[in-house]
């Protein structure tokens, strides 16, 4: 049974234009134009529209002309003229023919002979645009049961024209006597094929296949990895991609080296309705050498299994409850550097269950850290098991303000060190108002009760961190008033804002030294915390006494230009001794000056400067600059950091250092680029007695060039590392990368 829709002009429909509209010359086509007809529910029915229709009753032939559109069971046809033989089911389409399958493929031709399923048939001078944008062109082609067989064909991922509408030659293509595309297996298979790069035949491919880029690809080999380094020699990795299911895959990469034994790595990924996770790792057999051999002797290690494993994931089980986690673990301190996986010197692992409500938050988490630094002591590394945190924001106003409640508990255990358990409960009241004069006034009141238990306190080397062994109790209360007064006005065709700010904080004396310090050790005075209620970074230390903090911010916004600058200092109102060590900028009654300046000009220029000035000499104790200039394709970046704080040795975790970071990329034409980067340690022994740098010690340099377009990416990179750590030796590394769109698996 057939249903023929009345022959009327096609109605225009709105919708986003398909990318094919500008990339296929001579064809005006959008998603809604093939055709704007609903597919009949009965798969035996055909809906069509045209400007004119002729009917040959004797031969039962329908001839439709003028913007003809047909649809059946999700298959769609558009042409200038269609002749449909209702007896034989033959459909002949001519003139700007476009056929789209339910799978999303579109075929273009001048003439097509089809069955009335609109799926099978013969086509001359065929162009098929795959769902992912890949293109198959052929002198002739046939489709039977959705399988396309093309004769005298070629495949390329490139459109026929560039973004300016000019004809373009593809960077690469595969030509073949025959190409078979099966949407069920998502693969394209070739017979007697050749691979051409920039018009030059590179290799013959008697029998070859690759995924068509849909449904996440299929199993197969990926493009090999190739690199050359001083430590491992020539390295070749041959990844194999295994698609286990549409939502699960596994990539296995065996690697061979000329200087060490082979290795194998794997990465498994899983996507579910509730979330996703992945797990990966690498394993080999080799020599583990001491990261810090005594007496300057050449380290001699033992043969053993070496490896690394990492995993991360997140699952959202309900709108409120989620579980997330990540883990990283290695067999020895230098494995990651030796095999060029990572240069991190600490690996964190954590797992947490969280409930996020409209006015509440609950979390139970665990933390572990593997320290890979030369000076680390594995027995002193803490395990936080568990960390429980609950917060509640009360909706009812109390004296015009809001109350936030918090309860927190944490357990710290070490294999060879101090163990600490902590719990506290707090209530914080906040009132924020804008006065009739435009002043922003914020009042804060805090009460908190702490309970601690610790043992083996003598194992903590720094006395200020130990606390007293056994049970300890502490009560905390604080009052604060924060006043900001913004002045806004027009200037230079834009808007400027000047905002003076002052804050008063009062906290009664506290017994800070009686409780252990696990999370408030690394102190850094900066703009982000100078107005904080507690300028210690954690919960174990709380700043007591009375103080006033004052400063201001300037902001200027012009077309394509913005400026932000702030400066602040604090003054302690009493003479009592502070817990802040010398060099932190908070040890005396007047603090150091801290500030930040940020300048932006469109997307072309960005400059950020963070600094801390000595209150007496105005010497820069912290000087940090990040500067970026250029466009997305051609740019330069410079980063400079100098910490000159003279913090007491073995008290703070932050040592003095000086470092310079640079990187640049220059685009050459539309596709070529050169790039480079360098990291230089400028720290001298005068700044840090532990440092072995002479004041100009390159850490890592990189230089390379690359080519990248829509379907091809290749490049060459040279990198030199200057650090000798265990068996991760200094030397050169050369990396070659080559990737083709949709090829390699």
N, C-alpha and C positions, 0 to 999 in steps of 0.2 A: 504494500500500500504506500502511496506517495502523497505528500501534501505539498501543493504548490501555492506559495504566498503570492498575493496579487502583485503584479508588476508595476511598482511605483518607484519614484526616485528614492535612492537611499537617504535616510535621515542622518544628519550629522550628529555626532555625540561628542561630548567633552571627555577629556582624559589626557594624561601625560603622554607626550610623544615617546615612541620607542626609539632607542638609539639607531635602529635600522633606517629611520627616516632620512637622516643626513649622511649615512655611511654607504647606502646603496644607490648609486647614480641611476637616474631615470625612473625610479619607483617612488611614488608618494604613498607612504604606508605608516599607519600607527596601529597600536594594539586594538583600538576600537573600530578600525576600518576593515578588519578581516573577519567577517563583516559585522555590522552592528545588528545582528540578529540573535535571538535566543536560540540555543540548540534545542531541537525538539526532544521531548522526553522519550518518545518512541524512537529507538535507534534505526528503524526502517524508514523513517520519514526524513525528507529533505526540505529545508526552508531556503528560499532564495528570493532575491530582489534584483531588478534591472530597470533600465529606463524604457526599453521596448522589448516585447516578446512576440515571436512568431511561432505558430504551431502547425506542423505538417501532420494532419490527421491520418493520411494514408499510411505513412511510415512511422507514425507515433514518435515524432522527433520534435523536441522543444528547442528553439533557438532564442537565446537571450543576448541582448546587446546593450552596451552602455553601462559601465560601472556595475558589472555583474558580481553578485555576492551570493555564495552558497555555503550552507553549514549542515553537517550531518554527524551526529554522535561525537561532537567536539572537534571534528575536522572541518577546516574552513578554507574556502577558495575565493579568490578575487581575480577577475580578468576583464578584458574589454569585450570579449565575445565567448560564449559558451554554447556548444551544441550537445544536447543530451538526448540520446536514443533510449527511450523508456523500455523498449523491447529487449535490447541487448545489455542495457546498463552502461553503455560506453559514454564517456564524457570527454569531449575535446574542447580544451580551453586555449585561447590565443590572445596575444596582446597584453603585455605587462602582467603576466601570470604570477600570482603569489599564493602559495599553499602552506598552511600552518597546521601541524599535527597537534593532537592534545598534549603531547610531551613538550611542546614549546619550540620545536624546530620549524624553520620557515624555508621553503624552497622557492626560488625565482627562476623563471624561464620565459621564452617567447611563445613556445607551443608545448602543451602537455596533453597526453592521452591517458585518461584515468578510468577507473571503474566508478560506479556511482557511490562507492563508499568514501570517495575523495581521498583515499589513502594509498591505494595501489595503482601502478600504471607505469608508462614509459614517458621520458622527458628528454628532449634534446637541448644542448647548451644550458646545462643546469647549474644553478648556484644554490647551495644549501647553507643557511646560517643556523648554526647549532645554538642551543639554549645559552651556552656560556660565551657566545660571540665568535667561536671558531667557524671557519668557512671551508666548504668542500665545493670545488668547481669541477665540472666534467663535460666532455663532449656529448655524452649520452648517459642516461641513468634509468634504472628500473627499481621500483619498490614493490615488494611482495611481503605481505604480513608484517609491515612496518620495517622490514630489513631493506636497506638501500644498497644496491650494487651499482657502482659507477665505473665506467670505462673511460680510459684516457683522462685521468683525474689528478687533482692536486689538493693538498690540505695546507692551510695556513691560518694562524690566529688573527691575521691583520685584516682590517677593512679595505675596501677597494680604493678609498680616498682618505686623505688626511683630514685633520680638524678644520682646515681651511677650504675643504671641498676639492682639493687638487688630487689628481691620480697619484698613487704611490706604489712603489715596488716593495713587496714584503722583504723584511730582513732575512727570513728563512721560510722554506716551504718543503713539503715532501711531495714529489710527483711519483705516480705509479701507473702501471698498466691497468690495475684494477684496485678499487677500494671498496670495502664492505663495512657498512656502519649498522650495528645492531643496537638499538636503544635498550633492549632488554638486558644485555650484558654491559652496556655503557662503554663499549670499546670500538675503536676504528682499526681495521686490519688491512694491510697492504700486501700486494703481490708485485714483485719486480719493481721495487721502489728505489728512489734516490733522494738523498738529503742534500739540499742546496742552501748555502749560506752566502748572502750578499751576491747571489747570482752565480756562485761557483759550486760545482758538485763536489761535496766533501767525501761522501762515502755511498756505497751501494747497500741497499737493504733488501735482500732477496725475499725475506719473510719478516714482517715487523708489525707490531700492534702497540697501541697506547690508549689510555682512557679518553673519552670525549669531553671530560671536564664536568659532567653532571653527576648528581647523586654522590658527591664526595669522592669520586674516582674509584678505581678498582685496584686490586693487588698487582704488584709489579715492582721492578727495580727503579730507584730514583737516580738522579744525576750523581755520579761519584764525587766525593770530596778529595781534594788534592792539596797538600801543603808540604813544605820542606822546612825543618828547623834543625838547629845545632844539636839539641838534646835528643830528639827522637829520630832524626834523619828524614828520609822521604816517607810520607804518610799517605796511604790510600784507603779511603773508606767507601764501601759499596753498600748504601742503604737499601733495604728491601721493605716495601710498604705492604702490609697485610690488612685488608679490610675485612674484619671479622663480621661486622654487621653495619647497617647504615649509621648506627650511633656508637660504634666501637671500632678501634683500629690499633694496630701494633706496628711499630717501625723498628727493625733490627738492623744494626750496622756493624758488621765485622770490619776491623781495621788492621792493616799490616804496616809494619815499620821496618826500616833497614837497620836501626840501631837497638831496638828493644823487641821483646816478644809481642805477638799480636794481642789485640784486645777485642772485646765485643760490648756493644752498648745496645740498649733497648728503651723504647718509650711507648707506654700503653695509655690510651685515652678512652674515656667512657663518658657519654652524655646521656643523662636520664631526665625524666620529667621533673624530678625534684632538684636536680643540680648536675654537677659534673666533677670528675676528678681525673688526675693523671699521675702516673708513677713512672719514673725512669731511673736509669743507672748505667754504670760501666764497670767492667771487671777485667783484670789482667793478672799476670804473674810477673813480679819483678823485685828489684832491690829497694828495700826501705833504708834510707840513710838518715842519720841524726841531723835534725834541723840546725843544731847549734853544737858542733863537736868541740870538745875541750882542747886547749893548748894549740889551737890552730891546725890540728892534724887533719889530714884528708879523711872524710867520713867513710867508714866501711860498714855497709849494712848487711842485713840478712835477707835471703830470698824468701818471699812470702806472697800471699794473695793481696792484691791492692785493688781498691775500688771505691765507688761512690754511689749513693742512692739518694733520690729526692722524690718528694710527692707533695701534691697540694690538691685541694678540692673544697667545694662548698655545696651544701644541700639546704634548700629552703622547704621544710616539711609542712609548715603552715604559714599563714600570713604573719605570724608573730615569731615562730621558733625556727632557728637555723643552726646548723653545725658546720664549722669550717676548720681547716687545719692545713699545716704545711710542715714538712720535715726535710732536713738535709743532714747527711752523715757521711763521713769519709773514714777510710781505714788509717790514714796517717796525715801528718801536717802538710806535706808538700805535693800530694797526689794531684790536687786540682790545678796547681800551677804547672806541674810537670807535663800534664796532658792538655793544657790550655783550655780548661773547662771554666775556671773562675779564678779571680784574684782576691776574693773575700778572705779575710783572716779570722772571721767568726761565722759559724753556721748556726742559725736559729731554728728551732723546731717548736711548734705550738699546736694546740688543739683547743677549741672553744665551742661551747654550746651557749647560744644567746637567745634571749627573748626581748624583742623591741616592741613595746606598746606605745599607745598615744602619750601617756604620762609616766611611763615606767621603763626601766631597763634592768635586765638580769643577765649575768654572765658567770660561767664557771669555766676556768681555763687552766692549762698547764703549759709551762715553758721549760725549755732546756737549751743550752748553748754549748757548742763544741768550739773551743778556742784554739786556733791554729797559729797563734803568735809565738815568736821565739821565746819570749819571757813568760809565757803562760805556765800555770801549774794546774794540771787537769783536776787534781783533788780539790782545788779551791773554787772550781766552777759551780755555780748554784743551779739547783733544780727548783723551780717554783711549782709546787704541787700541793694543793691547788691554789688558784687565785679566784676568789668568789667576790663578786661585786653586785650590789643592788642599789638602784636609785629610783626615787619617787618624787614627782613634782605634784604638789598639792594644788588643786584647782581653787580652793577657797582663799580669798584674800585675808591676810592677817595684818592688821594695822596698815592696810593699803598696799601691802607687798605680797610676794609669793614666797613659799617655803619649799626648799629642796632637801629631801632626806637621803642619806647614803649610809650603807653598811658594807664593810669590806673586811675580808680576811685573807691572809696569805701565809703559806708555809714554805720556808726556804731550807733545803737540805743539801749537804755537801758530803762527799765520800771521805774527805780529809780536811775538814774545816768546821767553822761555826755553823750551827743550825739555829734558825730563828722562826718563831711563829708570831703572827701579829693579827690583831682584830681591832676594828674601831667602828664607831657609829657617830654620825654627825648630822647637824641640822643647820641649814644656811637660809637666812632671810634676806631678800633683795627687794628694794623699792627704787623704781626709776621714774623720774618725772622731768618734764620740761617746764621751766618757770615762764612767767609772762614776759621776762626779758630775754628768753631764748636760751637760758642756761640748761644744760643737761646734768641733772643731779642724780647720783646713784648712791644709795645707802646700803650697807651690807653688815650683817651680824652673823657670826659663826660660833657654834659650840660643838666640841668634839671630845669624845672619851676614847682613850687608847689602852690596850692591854697587850703586853709583850711577854714572851718566854724565849730564852736562849740558853745554849750551853756550848761548851768548848770555845768560849769567847777568846781565850788566849791564842788560838790558832789564827786569828785575824791579825795581820802584821801591823796595820795602822791603828794606833790606840784610839783615835777619835771615832772610829767606826765600830768598836767592839760593843760598847754598852756594858751594863752590869749583868752578870749571869743570874739566871733564875727568872722569877716573875717580876715584872715592872709595870707600873700604872702611870698614866699621864692624862691630865685634863687640859684642854686648849679652848680659849675663847678669844675672839677678835672682833673689833669694830672698825669700819672703814667708811669714809665719805669721799666720793669722787665727783669732781665738778669740772665740766668742760663747757666752754663758751665759744661757739663758732660764730665768726663774722664772715658773711658772704656778700660778694659784690661783683660787678662787671668790671673787666679790665682787658685791654688789648683785644677786644672782640671776643672774649671768652669769660669764664667765671673763675674767681679765685676764692679760696677759703682759708682763713687764719683762725686757728683753734688753740687758745691757751688752755692748759689743763693742770689741775692740782688735786692731789689725793692725800688724805690723812688716814693713818692706820695705827691702831693701838692694840697691843697684845700683852697681857701680863707675863712676867718671867716664867720660863718653862724649864723643866729638867730634861733638856735635850740629850745630854751626855749619858744619862742613865739608861737610855734605850738604844738598841743597835741601829746602825745606819746601813741599810741595804739598798735603798733606791734614791738617795739624795746626795750622792757623792760628787757627781760631775756638775759643777756650778759654772754658769756662763751668763753674766749680766748682759742683756741686750734689750732692744726696743720691745720685743715680744713679751718680756716678763718684768720690766722695770716697774710697771703699774700693777703687778699681780699682788693678790692678798698675801701669798707666800712665795718668795722668790727662790726657795729651794725647789728642785725639779720633782721631788716625790713626796711621800707622806711621812717618812721617818724623821725628817727634820722640819721644824716650823719656826720661822723668823719671829722672835719676840721683841718687846720694846715698843717705843713710839717713834714714828717717822713721818715725814712729809715728802712727797714726791711731786716734782713740778716739771713742766716742759710744755711743748707746743708742737703743732703740726701746721705745715703750709701746703696747700694744694692749688694747682693752677691747671685748668682744663681749657685748651684751645682746639680748634679744628685740627685733627690728626696729631695733636701734641698734648702731653700731660706731664706734670711734675708733682712729685710727692716728696716731702722732706719732714723729718721729725727729729727732735732733740729732747733729752730728759736727764734729770739728775735727782737723787734723793738725799735727804739729810736726816740723820738719827738724832732724836731729841734728848737722848740720855747718854751717859758716859759708860754704860755697862759694856763689858767685853763681849764681842760678837763671836759667833761660831764660824763666820766666813774666814777662810785662810787668806793670808797676804797674797796679793796678786789677782784676786777675783774681782776687784773693783768695789767690794762691799765691806772691806775689813775695817775701815775708819768711819767717822761720823758722816763726812761728806763722801758720797759715792763718786765713781768716775762718771763722765758724761758718755751717754750712749746715743747713737743716732742712726738714721737710715735715710738714704736719698734714692729715689727712683725716677728715671727720666725715660719717656717713650715717645717716639715719633712714628706714628702709623705702625706698620709691621716691619719698617726698615731698620729702626734703631731701638735698642733697649739697654739701659745702663742701671745697675743696682750697686749701691755702695753702702756697706754696713761697717760701722766703726765704733771703737771705744777709746776715749781720750782720758789720759791720766789727769786727775783733778788738780794736781799741783803743777806739773810740768807741761801739760797738754800734749805729751808724747802719745803717739798712737800705740795702744795696747792690743787692739784688734783692728786690722785693716783688710777688708774683704771686698773685692771688686769683681763683678760679673758683667761683661760687655759683649753685646752681639750687634753686628751690623750686616746688612745685606738683605737679599730676598730669600725665597724658599730654596732656590737652586744654587745661588752664589752668595756665600756668607763667610764671615769670620767671627770667631768667638775667642775671648780671652778671659781667663779667670785667674785671680791673684789672691793669695791668702797669706797673711802674716800675723801670727799670734806671739806677742811679746809681753807676756803677763808675769813671768818670774814667779809662778805659783810654786809653793813649797814642794820639794821633791818628795815622792811617796805619800803625798796627801791627796792630791787631785789626780784624776784619770787623764786630764788634758795637759799634754806637754806643749812647750813652745815649738813652733814650726813655721816654716816659710815655704810656699809652693807656688809654682806657676803652671797653668794649664792653657794650652792653645789648640785651636782646631780651625780648619778652613776647608771650603769646598768651592771650586770654580767650575761653572758650567761652560762647556765648549760646544756651542750649537745647541740643538734640541736634545741630544742623547748622550754626548760624551761629557765626562767630568774628571777632574783631578782633585784629590783630597789628601789631607795630612793632619796629624795631630802630634802633640808632644806634652809630656808631663815632666817637670824638672823640680827636683828637691833643692831648695835654696837654703835649707837649714844648715847652720854651722855649729860647731861644738860650743861656741860662746852662747848660742841661743838654747841649745839642748845638750848637756854634757853626755847624754847617752848616745846621741846621734853620731854616726860614722861618716856623715856627708862632709865634704870640704867646702860647702857653701854654694856649689853648682854641680849637682849630681843628677844627670838625666835618669829618669825612672823608666820611661817607655816612649818610644817614638814610632810613628806610623806614616807611611806614604804610599799612595796608590793611584790608580786610574780605573775608570769603569765606563761601561756603556749600558744604557737601559732604555728600552722602549716597551710598547705594549706586549710584545711576545718574546723578548730576548733580554737577558741580563748576563753580562760577563765582566770580569775585572781581575786586576792583579794588585796584591797588597804586600808591601814589605813592612815588617815590624821588627824592632829591636828592643829587647829587654835588658836592663842593666843591673838586675838584682840577682845575687847568688843566694839562694835559700835551700839548704839541703841538696837534693838532686834536681831542683828547678834552677838550672844554670842560666847565666846571661848568654845572649847570643841572638842571631837573626832567625826570623821565621818568614817564609814566603807562602802566601796563600793564593790559590787560583780558584775562582768561582765561575760557574757556567750554568745557566738555567734557561729552559725553554718553557713557555706557557703550555700546560697540559701534557708535556712530555716528561718522562722520567719515572712514571709509575703506572 
